[in-house]
Amino acid sequence: MATTNDLKNGMVLNQEGQLWQVQEFLHVKPGKGPAFVRTKLKNVLSGKIIDKTFNAGTKVETATVDRRDMQYLYHDGTDYVFMDTVDYDQVPLSEALVGDAANYLLENQIVQIAFHDGAALYVEMPPAVELTITRTEPGLQGDRSSGGTKPATVETGLEIQVPLFLDEGVKVRVDTRTGDYLGRVKE
């Protein structure tokens, strides 16, 4: 048990028998009336996001979530197989559980997987990954000053928007939360 004053981003709460991860929280002290905490919670299993307000100091039940570093090994057609970097146990996770993280996974990449009571909850990617552009159209001469973008496919099959001057074979940094191009990787 914890109080609403202890809330932090990423903390997992057990509310009404379901697990909710705190996405955002804000302590509010209005000029009139008691203080309260406004939160944005994401359902760990369904991905649904809700807004919930708690009175300040209210006790909330926290869930014990074990985050482990796991190495992505391969995709066998139905499951993604990860290996625990400590005890070398291999854990297959369904495509539904991996979700959008599959767009950024490369073999041998280290990610964090959250477990609750022995069951995997979600895959937590690093904020940015480095991927190589495998297919894109050449940029047109004269378009360089406009700051325009063009579609490019990276090695995982994800299509992103990149600046016109980038060609195939270039390594780029991609934001795993939004899928946005962040910059070119200096070799």
C-alpha positions in Angstrom: 0.0 0.0 0.0 1.1 3.5 -0.8 -0.5 6.9 -0.7 -1.3 9.2 -3.6 1.6 11.4 -2.5 4.0 8.5 -3.4 2.7 8.2 -7.0 5.4 8.2 -9.8 5.3 7.7 -13.5 5.6 4.0 -14.4 4.2 2.8 -11.0 1.6 0.0 -11.4 -1.5 0.2 -9.3 -4.0 -2.5 -8.5 -7.5 -0.9 -8.9 -10.7 -2.9 -8.8 -8.8 -6.2 -9.6 -7.0 -4.7 -12.7 -3.5 -3.4 -13.2 -3.1 0.2 -14.2 0.2 1.9 -14.9 0.6 5.6 -14.0 1.3 7.6 -17.2 1.0 11.1 -15.7 0.1 12.6 -12.3 -0.4 16.1 -11.0 -0.8 17.2 -7.4 -3.4 20.0 -7.3 -4.0 22.3 -4.3 -6.9 24.6 -5.2 -7.4 27.8 -3.3 -10.6 26.4 -1.9 -11.2 22.8 -0.8 -8.9 19.8 -0.2 -5.9 18.9 -2.3 -6.2 16.1 -4.9 -4.1 14.2 -7.4 -5.2 14.0 -11.0 -3.8 11.0 -12.8 -3.8 9.4 -16.3 -3.8 5.6 -15.9 -3.2 3.0 -18.7 -4.6 -0.5 -18.3 -1.6 -2.8 -18.5 -3.5 -5.6 -20.4 -5.9 -3.7 -22.7 -3.9 -0.5 -23.2 -7.0 1.6 -22.4 -6.2 5.0 -20.9 -8.4 6.7 -18.3 -8.3 9.9 -16.2 -8.8 9.3 -12.5 -8.8 11.8 -9.6 -7.8 10.8 -6.1 -8.0 12.8 -2.9 -4.6 13.7 -1.6 -3.2 11.2 0.9 -5.6 8.4 -0.1 -4.2 4.9 0.2 -3.8 3.1 -3.2 -2.9 -0.5 -3.7 0.3 -1.0 -5.6 1.1 -4.1 -7.6 4.5 -5.9 -7.4 5.9 -5.7 -10.9 9.3 -7.3 -11.6 11.1 -5.7 -14.6 13.7 -7.9 -16.1 16.3 -7.3 -18.8 15.6 -9.7 -21.6 17.4 -10.3 -24.9 15.2 -10.6 -28.1 16.2 -13.8 -29.9 13.8 -14.5 -32.8 10.2 -14.5 -34.1 8.9 -18.0 -34.8 5.8 -17.0 -36.7 3.4 -16.8 -33.8 5.5 -15.8 -30.8 8.5 -13.6 -30.0 11.1 -15.4 -28.0 13.1 -13.6 -25.4 16.0 -14.8 -23.1 16.5 -13.7 -19.5 20.1 -12.3 -19.4 20.6 -13.6 -15.8 19.4 -17.2 -15.8 19.2 -17.8 -19.6 15.5 -18.9 -19.5 13.7 -18.5 -22.8 10.2 -16.9 -22.6 7.9 -16.9 -25.7 5.5 -13.9 -25.8 2.5 -13.6 -28.1 2.3 -11.0 -30.9 -0.6 -9.3 -29.0 1.5 -8.9 -25.9 4.5 -7.5 -27.7 2.3 -5.1 -29.7 3.9 -2.1 -31.3 7.3 -2.9 -29.8 7.7 -5.5 -32.7 8.2 -2.5 -35.1 11.5 -1.7 -33.3 12.9 -5.1 -32.3 16.2 -6.3 -33.7 17.8 -9.7 -32.9 20.0 -9.6 -29.8 18.4 -6.3 -28.6 18.0 -5.9 -24.8 14.5 -4.8 -23.7 12.7 -4.7 -20.3 9.8 -7.0 -19.8 7.5 -6.5 -16.8 6.2 -9.6 -14.9 3.5 -9.8 -12.3 2.9 -13.1 -10.5 5.1 -14.9 -13.1 3.0 -13.7 -16.1 4.5 -11.2 -18.6 2.6 -7.9 -18.8 4.3 -5.8 -21.4 7.5 -5.1 -23.3 9.2 -1.8 -22.4 11.4 -0.5 -25.2 14.2 2.0 -24.7 13.2 5.6 -25.7 15.0 5.4 -29.0 16.5 2.7 -31.2 18.9 2.7 -34.2 17.6 1.2 -37.4 19.0 1.1 -40.9 16.9 2.4 -43.9 16.4 -0.5 -46.3 14.2 1.2 -48.9 13.4 4.8 -49.9 13.0 6.9 -53.0 15.9 9.2 -53.9 15.5 12.8 -52.9 15.0 15.3 -55.8 17.5 18.0 -56.5 16.2 21.4 -55.3 13.9 19.9 -52.6 16.6 20.0 -50.0 15.9 23.5 -48.7 12.2 23.0 -48.2 12.8 20.7 -45.1 10.4 18.2 -46.6 10.2 14.5 -45.7 9.7 11.3 -47.6 8.6 7.8 -46.6 11.4 5.2 -45.8 11.2 1.6 -44.7 13.6 0.5 -42.0 15.1 -3.0 -41.4 12.2 -4.1 -39.2 9.6 -3.3 -41.9 8.3 -0.1 -40.2 7.7 2.9 -42.4 8.8 6.3 -41.1 9.1 9.8 -42.5 12.7 11.0 -43.0 14.3 14.1 -44.5 14.8 14.1 -48.3 18.6 13.9 -48.2 18.7 10.4 -46.6 19.4 7.3 -48.7 19.2 3.6 -48.3 21.8 2.0 -46.0 21.9 5.0 -43.6 21.4 4.3 -39.9 18.8 6.5 -38.2 17.6 7.0 -34.6 13.8 6.4 -34.2 11.6 7.4 -31.2 9.9 4.1 -30.0 7.0 6.0 -28.4 6.0 8.0 -31.5 7.8 6.4 -34.4 9.3 9.7 -35.3 12.7 10.2 -37.0 15.1 11.7 -34.4 18.4 12.0 -36.4 21.1 10.3 -38.3 23.5 8.1 -36.4 27.2 9.1 -36.8 29.3 6.1 -37.6 
